[in-house]
Every structure is written in structure tokens, then in C-alpha cells.
Amino acid sequence: MQIGRASNMGRKWLIYWSVLALFSAILTSCALETKEEAEKRLRDTGSAGKLTSVQFYVPVENENKVAIVDIADASVVGEIEVGEGPMNTVFSSTMRQAYVTNHLSSTVSFIDTMNLKQTAEVEVGPMPHGLVLSPDNKTLYVATVADQYLYVLDTQKAEVTQTIDMGEGAKTNYIASYGKTIYVSDHENDKVYIVDMTTNSLERTLSTGSLPRAVKVSGDGSKLFVPTANDGNLEIYDTATGELLQVIAAVEGATDIVITEDESVAVISGVEGNAIAFLDLKEGQALAIIEDLPGAKHLAFNRLESRVYVTLSESDEVAVIDMESRKVEYKLEVGVRPHGIQLKALPGIGGSC
């Protein structure tokens, strides 16, 4: 009996520690940081504030900087000097590093987000624009508008290690990814190139409507969303078969897209139309259009998807729009010709911001 009780007690303790270890693993893997790193993060505010701060990074084309917008304060709280004509930003999963394409200097800036400093500037092809990171943060893929290649960078060495040829006459522009697959838009040839990250090779090509721009992938990877600027439409494709599933009239100059987590509503910006459209994805129709948004370019949700933020390249502002009322709450000046906008917040941290 004594042995049986001891054995049962041992099993209970084993289960307890196993559950505790699993819970700890979930917490640490969410932020992808060690216990020591987490403790340092909470102690070290740095120039950028604690990493728990929820902010937007907004590349400002004509000032060669990235403006940092604090959501809670609704103000610009910092800036980072980068290369010439910054376009778009992507963060590592820990948010400790950011990468910015510089259109005019044909470079990519590597940024330390704790100290708000550029740590490296790597030369790539002409007129870099869109970019994505591999799931392990080790590889950065950069599209260049003025040539036919996708540039592959080692983020640890800060150097180009490879180029992926999309074919003669190709013009790479925006990029989206899901798992080990990359989708690259070609706005001049009305195509999307599908690239395998495992082999770093072109897998297949998808023909689209006229002038595809900022492509996005659904949460489960099954659908590809393609705004087509000359048509003013949103096209939705099956990623497995390439079949065109749906076309929804959106807004003139359809540029960028964000999609709610439940995939019920999409918001589409239209840079030439100076407007954004709210689309019902299930009914396939527009719910509302907000006009008088000069040069409405790129979009980002806050954490709760209660607001959408829009860069206005012609008025040097970011417009903040309420998702429920679909009305502009306020506008914030960020610098001359803001382009992309990207949310900086650790996974699982940031609450209602």
C-alpha cells in the first residue's frame, strides 16, 4: 500500500510538472524569447520604450525616416533614420528587429527597435518595395520593382545570399507569405509569382486582373486576396488550384487590403481614388466607402480590429477609422509622404491597444 501510494503521488507530481512546463513553454514561445530575455525586456525601456508598448512604424518617403506612432497617446513618439525613400516594414517575431525597404537608395535597413537605430544597410536590386521574413526569422525576401528578381538576405550576416529569377520582363512588387510559400505581385505584367521557400525557386505563376498590388493570404492559407488597381476590384483565388473564386467591386486604384480574423470584412485602400472601401466578403459587396482620404495607401488594424489605420500619402497623415461606425475618428501628421504602416506588438501582449 505504501508503495502504491508513493507511486500514485509520483504520477500526480509528474503530471503537475508536465502541465506547468507546457504552460511555460506556451507563454515563452508566444513571445519567442527566453526567461532571461523576458526579464531584461521588462527592466530595459531603451529609447523605444518597453517592448510591451503597442506602436505603429510608418516609413516616411520624403524624409528618409520611420515615424513611430504610439497608439495609446495618438502621437508620434520617435523616429529612425534610414535610407532614401523608405517604403515598407516587417518585424521579427520578437519585435526586436525591423527591416525597411529603401526605394531610392536600393537598400534594406536593419533596425534595432530597442535603441531606434539602423544597424546595417544592405544593398539589393533597384527600387526595393515589398518584403517578408521566413517563419524562423533567419531569411528576408525582398521584391524589387525595377528588375525580375526576388532577393534573399541572411538576417544574421546582413547580406544577400541569393536571387530568385521570376523570368524575363518580370517586375516584383508586393509580397505575402504563408508557411513556406511566398506570393509576389507583378503590377506591370498582371501576375502573381508563387515561390517555394524550401527550395527558393519559382513554383508557378498566376494570371490576375489589371495591376495587382498588395496581396494577402487568408489565415489558413487557402485563399489569396489580390486588389487590382486598374479594375478597382478585389480578386480572391484558391491557393491550391489557382482558381478565381470571387471578384468584388472595391475602390478606384485598389492598393492594399486588411481582413478581419473571421474573414467576414475586408478593408481596401485606393490610392488614386482617395478612398477606402469596406467589403462584406460573404455577400460579395461593399458595405461602405469613405472618401476624402488623399492618397489612401496602406492599412493596418489595431490589436482588437476595432480601428483601421490608413497612411495618406498626399496629406502627410495617418487616418484613424472606427470599424463599427466606419467614420474617421482623427488624423495624425507623421511626415512628408507616409507609405507603409506596420503594427509593433509582441504576440499576446498589448491588450486593448
C-alpha positions as CSV (number, residue, x, y, z in Angstrom):
1,M,0.0,0.0,0.0
2,Q,2.8,2.4,0.9
3,I,4.5,1.7,-2.5
4,G,1.2,2.2,-4.3
5,R,0.5,5.5,-2.6
6,A,4.0,6.7,-3.4
7,S,3.7,5.6,-7.0
8,N,0.3,7.5,-7.3
9,M,1.8,10.5,-5.7
10,G,4.8,10.4,-8.1
11,R,2.5,10.2,-11.1
12,K,0.5,13.2,-9.8
13,W,3.7,15.2,-9.4
14,L,4.8,14.2,-12.8
15,I,1.5,15.3,-14.4
16,Y,1.7,18.6,-12.4
17,W,5.2,19.5,-13.6
18,S,4.4,18.4,-17.1
19,V,1.4,20.7,-17.3
20,L,3.5,23.5,-15.7
21,A,6.3,23.0,-18.2
22,L,3.8,23.0,-21.1
23,F,2.1,26.2,-19.9
24,S,5.5,27.9,-19.5
25,A,6.5,26.8,-23.0
26,I,3.3,28.3,-24.4
27,L,4.0,31.6,-22.7
28,T,7.6,31.8,-23.8
29,S,7.1,30.5,-27.3
30,C,4.3,33.1,-27.8
31,A,6.9,35.8,-27.5
32,L,9.8,33.6,-28.8
33,E,12.1,34.8,-26.0
34,T,14.0,33.1,-23.1
35,K,13.2,33.8,-19.5
36,E,16.3,36.0,-19.2
37,E,15.3,37.9,-22.3
38,A,11.8,38.5,-20.9
39,E,13.2,39.8,-17.6
40,K,15.6,42.1,-19.4
41,R,12.7,43.3,-21.6
42,L,10.7,44.4,-18.6
43,R,13.7,46.1,-17.0
44,D,15.1,47.8,-20.1
45,T,13.0,50.6,-21.5
46,G,15.6,51.7,-24.1
47,S,14.9,54.7,-26.4
48,A,11.8,52.9,-27.8
49,G,10.1,52.2,-24.5
50,K,9.2,48.7,-23.3
51,L,8.5,46.2,-26.0
52,T,5.1,45.8,-24.5
53,S,4.3,49.2,-25.9
54,V,1.9,48.9,-28.9
55,Q,3.1,51.2,-31.7
56,F,3.0,51.6,-35.5
57,Y,6.0,52.1,-37.6
58,V,5.4,54.3,-40.6
59,P,8.1,54.8,-43.3
60,V,8.1,58.4,-44.5
61,E,9.3,58.6,-48.1
62,N,10.4,62.2,-48.4
63,E,12.1,62.4,-45.1
64,N,14.2,59.2,-45.1
65,K,12.9,58.1,-41.8
66,V,10.4,55.8,-40.0
67,A,8.0,57.6,-37.7
68,I,6.9,55.7,-34.6
69,V,3.2,56.3,-33.6
70,D,2.1,55.4,-30.1
71,I,-1.4,54.1,-30.2
72,A,-2.5,55.0,-26.7
73,D,-1.1,58.5,-26.9
74,A,-2.2,59.0,-30.5
75,S,1.1,60.8,-31.2
76,V,4.5,60.4,-32.9
77,V,6.9,59.4,-30.2
78,G,10.1,58.8,-32.1
79,E,11.8,58.4,-35.4
80,I,14.5,56.3,-37.0
81,E,16.8,57.5,-39.8
82,V,17.0,55.0,-42.7
83,G,17.9,55.0,-46.4
84,E,16.4,57.1,-49.2
85,G,12.7,56.7,-49.9
86,P,11.6,54.2,-47.3
87,M,8.6,52.1,-48.3
88,N,7.6,49.1,-46.2
89,T,8.5,47.5,-42.9
90,V,8.5,44.0,-41.5
91,F,9.3,42.9,-37.9
92,S,10.9,39.8,-36.5
93,S,8.6,37.7,-34.3
94,T,10.1,39.1,-31.1
95,M,9.8,42.7,-32.4
96,R,13.4,43.3,-31.5
97,Q,14.4,43.8,-35.2
98,A,12.7,45.6,-38.1
99,Y,13.6,45.7,-41.7
100,V,12.7,48.6,-44.1
101,T,13.0,48.7,-47.9
102,N,14.5,52.0,-49.2
103,H,13.2,52.6,-52.7
104,L,15.6,55.3,-53.9
105,S,18.8,54.0,-52.4
106,S,18.1,50.4,-53.4
107,T,18.9,49.1,-49.9
108,V,17.3,47.5,-46.9
109,S,17.7,49.0,-43.5
110,F,18.2,46.6,-40.5
111,I,16.8,48.3,-37.3
112,D,17.3,47.7,-33.6
113,T,13.9,48.5,-32.3
114,M,15.1,48.8,-28.7
115,N,17.6,51.6,-29.5
116,L,15.8,53.0,-32.5
117,K,18.9,52.8,-34.6
118,Q,19.8,51.4,-38.1
119,T,22.4,48.7,-37.5
120,A,23.1,47.9,-41.2
121,E,22.1,49.0,-44.7
122,V,22.3,46.2,-47.3
123,E,22.3,46.9,-51.0
124,V,19.8,44.9,-53.0
125,G,18.3,45.3,-56.5
126,P,16.8,48.5,-58.0
127,M,13.8,50.1,-56.2
128,P,13.0,47.5,-53.4
129,H,9.4,47.6,-52.2
130,G,7.7,44.6,-50.5
131,L,9.4,42.2,-48.1
132,V,8.7,39.2,-45.9
133,L,10.5,37.2,-43.3
134,S,10.8,33.4,-43.2
135,P,9.0,31.8,-40.2
136,D,12.3,31.3,-38.3
137,N,13.3,35.0,-38.9
138,K,16.6,33.9,-40.5
139,T,15.8,34.8,-44.1
140,L,14.4,38.0,-45.5
141,Y,12.9,38.1,-49.0
142,V,12.8,41.5,-50.8
143,A,10.9,42.4,-54.0
144,T,12.4,45.0,-56.3
145,V,10.1,46.9,-58.7
146,A,12.8,47.6,-61.4
147,D,14.0,44.1,-62.0
148,Q,12.9,40.5,-62.3
149,Y,14.4,39.1,-59.1
150,L,13.5,38.3,-55.5
151,Y,16.4,39.0,-53.2
152,V,17.2,36.6,-50.4
153,L,19.0,38.0,-47.4
154,D,20.6,36.3,-44.4
155,T,19.4,38.4,-41.4
156,Q,22.3,37.3,-39.1
157,K,25.0,38.1,-41.6
158,A,23.2,41.1,-43.1
159,E,24.0,40.2,-46.7
160,V,22.3,39.0,-49.9
161,T,22.9,35.2,-50.3
162,Q,20.8,34.5,-53.4
163,T,18.4,35.9,-56.0
164,I,15.4,34.1,-57.3
165,D,14.6,34.8,-61.0
166,M,10.9,35.4,-61.8
167,G,11.5,35.3,-65.5
168,E,12.4,37.8,-68.2
169,G,10.5,41.0,-68.0
170,A,9.1,40.3,-64.5
171,K,8.7,43.2,-62.1
172,T,8.4,42.1,-58.5
173,N,6.4,44.4,-56.2
174,Y,4.5,43.4,-53.0
175,I,5.0,40.1,-51.1
176,A,2.8,38.0,-48.8
177,S,3.6,34.6,-47.3
178,Y,2.0,31.6,-45.6
179,G,4.1,28.8,-44.1
180,K,6.9,28.1,-46.7
181,T,5.1,29.7,-49.6
182,I,5.6,33.3,-50.9
183,Y,3.3,35.2,-53.2
184,V,4.8,38.1,-55.2
185,S,2.7,40.5,-57.2
186,D,3.8,41.9,-60.6
187,H,1.9,45.1,-61.3
188,E,3.2,45.5,-64.8
189,N,2.5,42.0,-66.1
190,D,-0.7,41.3,-64.2
191,K,0.7,38.2,-62.4
192,V,1.4,36.7,-59.0
193,Y,4.5,34.6,-58.7
194,I,4.4,31.7,-56.2
195,V,7.7,30.8,-54.7
196,D,8.7,27.8,-52.5
197,M,10.8,29.0,-49.5
198,T,12.2,25.4,-49.0
199,T,13.9,25.4,-52.4
200,N,14.0,29.2,-53.0
201,S,12.6,28.6,-56.5
202,L,9.6,29.8,-58.6
203,E,6.9,27.2,-58.4
204,R,4.2,28.6,-60.6
205,T,2.6,31.8,-61.9
206,L,-1.0,33.0,-61.5
207,S,-2.6,35.5,-64.0
208,T,-4.7,38.2,-62.4
209,G,-6.7,41.3,-63.3
210,S,-5.1,44.6,-64.2
211,L,-2.3,46.0,-61.9
212,P,-2.3,43.7,-58.9
213,R,-0.8,45.4,-55.8
214,A,-0.6,44.4,-52.1
215,V,-1.5,40.7,-52.0
216,K,-2.6,39.0,-48.7
217,V,-3.2,35.4,-47.7
218,S,-6.1,34.1,-45.6
219,G,-5.4,32.9,-42.0
220,D,-5.5,29.2,-43.1
221,G,-3.5,29.8,-46.3
222,S,-6.4,28.6,-48.5
223,K,-7.2,31.9,-50.2
224,L,-5.2,34.7,-51.9
225,F,-6.6,38.2,-51.9
226,V,-5.5,40.4,-54.7
227,P,-6.5,44.1,-55.1
228,T,-6.3,45.1,-58.8
229,A,-5.8,48.8,-59.2
230,N,-6.9,49.4,-62.8
231,D,-10.1,47.3,-62.3
232,G,-10.9,48.7,-58.8
233,N,-11.6,45.2,-57.7
234,L,-10.7,42.6,-55.1
235,E,-10.0,39.2,-56.6
236,I,-10.0,36.1,-54.4
237,Y,-8.1,32.9,-55.5
238,D,-7.9,29.3,-54.3
239,T,-4.2,29.0,-53.4
240,A,-4.1,25.2,-54.1
241,T,-5.7,25.3,-57.6
242,G,-5.2,28.9,-58.7
243,E,-9.0,29.1,-59.4
244,L,-10.6,32.6,-59.3
245,L,-13.3,32.2,-56.6
246,Q,-14.7,35.7,-56.4
247,V,-14.5,39.3,-57.7
248,I,-15.8,42.1,-55.6
249,A,-16.0,45.7,-56.8
250,A,-14.0,47.8,-54.3
251,V,-12.5,51.2,-55.0
252,E,-10.6,53.1,-57.7
253,G,-6.9,52.3,-57.6
254,A,-7.3,49.4,-55.2
255,T,-4.0,49.2,-53.4
256,D,-3.8,47.4,-50.0
257,I,-6.1,45.1,-48.0
258,V,-6.6,44.1,-44.4
259,I,-9.0,41.3,-43.5
260,T,-10.8,40.7,-40.2
261,E,-9.8,37.5,-38.4
262,D,-13.1,35.8,-39.1
263,E,-12.8,36.8,-42.7
264,S,-16.1,38.5,-42.8
265,V,-15.0,42.0,-43.7
266,A,-12.1,43.3,-45.8
267,V,-10.9,46.9,-46.0
268,I,-9.4,48.1,-49.3
269,S,-7.5,51.3,-49.8
270,G,-7.4,53.1,-53.2
271,V,-4.5,55.5,-53.7
272,E,-5.9,57.0,-56.9
273,G,-9.4,57.0,-55.6
274,N,-8.5,58.8,-52.4
275,A,-10.8,56.5,-50.5
276,I,-11.2,53.2,-48.7
277,A,-13.9,50.6,-49.1
278,F,-15.4,48.2,-46.5
279,L,-16.4,44.9,-48.2
280,D,-18.7,42.1,-47.0
281,L,-16.7,39.1,-48.1
282,K,-19.6,36.7,-47.6
283,E,-22.1,38.7,-49.6
284,G,-19.6,39.9,-52.1
285,Q,-20.5,43.6,-51.9
286,A,-19.4,47.0,-50.5
287,L,-20.7,47.9,-47.1
288,A,-19.4,51.5,-47.1
289,I,-16.9,53.8,-48.8
290,I,-15.1,56.6,-47.0
291,E,-13.9,59.3,-49.4
292,D,-11.7,62.4,-49.0
293,L,-8.7,60.4,-47.9
294,P,-5.9,61.9,-50.1
295,G,-3.6,59.2,-51.4
296,A,-5.0,56.4,-49.2
297,K,-2.2,53.9,-49.4
298,H,-1.5,51.3,-46.8
299,L,-3.6,49.8,-44.0
300,A,-3.2,48.2,-40.6
301,F,-5.6,47.1,-37.8
302,N,-5.1,47.7,-34.1
303,R,-5.0,44.6,-31.9
304,L,-8.7,44.3,-31.4
305,E,-9.6,45.2,-35.1
306,S,-11.7,48.0,-33.7
307,R,-9.9,50.6,-35.7
308,V,-8.1,50.6,-39.1
309,Y,-5.2,53.0,-39.7
310,V,-4.6,54.4,-43.2
311,T,-1.5,56.2,-44.5
312,L,-2.5,59.2,-46.5
313,S,0.5,59.9,-48.9
314,E,-0.9,63.1,-50.3
315,S,-1.7,64.8,-46.9
316,D,1.2,63.5,-44.9
317,E,-1.1,61.9,-42.3
318,V,-2.4,58.7,-40.8
319,A,-6.2,58.5,-40.6
320,V,-7.7,56.5,-37.8
321,I,-11.1,55.0,-38.7
322,D,-13.6,53.3,-36.4
323,M,-14.6,49.9,-37.7
324,E,-18.1,49.9,-36.3
325,S,-19.2,53.4,-37.3
326,R,-16.9,53.4,-40.4
327,K,-16.1,57.0,-39.7
328,V,-12.8,58.9,-39.4
329,E,-12.0,59.5,-35.7
330,Y,-9.0,61.7,-36.2
331,K,-5.9,62.2,-38.4
332,L,-2.3,62.4,-37.2
333,E,0.6,64.2,-39.1
334,V,3.6,61.9,-39.4
335,G,5.8,63.4,-42.1
336,V,6.0,64.0,-45.9
337,R,4.5,61.1,-47.9
338,P,3.9,58.3,-45.5
339,H,3.9,54.9,-47.2
340,G,3.6,51.6,-45.4
341,I,2.3,51.0,-41.9
342,Q,3.1,48.1,-39.6
343,L,2.0,47.2,-36.1
344,K,4.7,46.6,-33.5
345,A,3.4,44.5,-30.6
346,L,4.5,41.2,-29.1
347,P,2.2,38.2,-29.7
348,G,-0.3,38.0,-26.8
349,I,0.8,41.3,-25.4
350,G,-0.8,44.7,-25.8
351,G,-4.3,44.2,-24.5
352,S,-6.9,46.5,-26.0
353,C,-4.5,48.7,-27.9
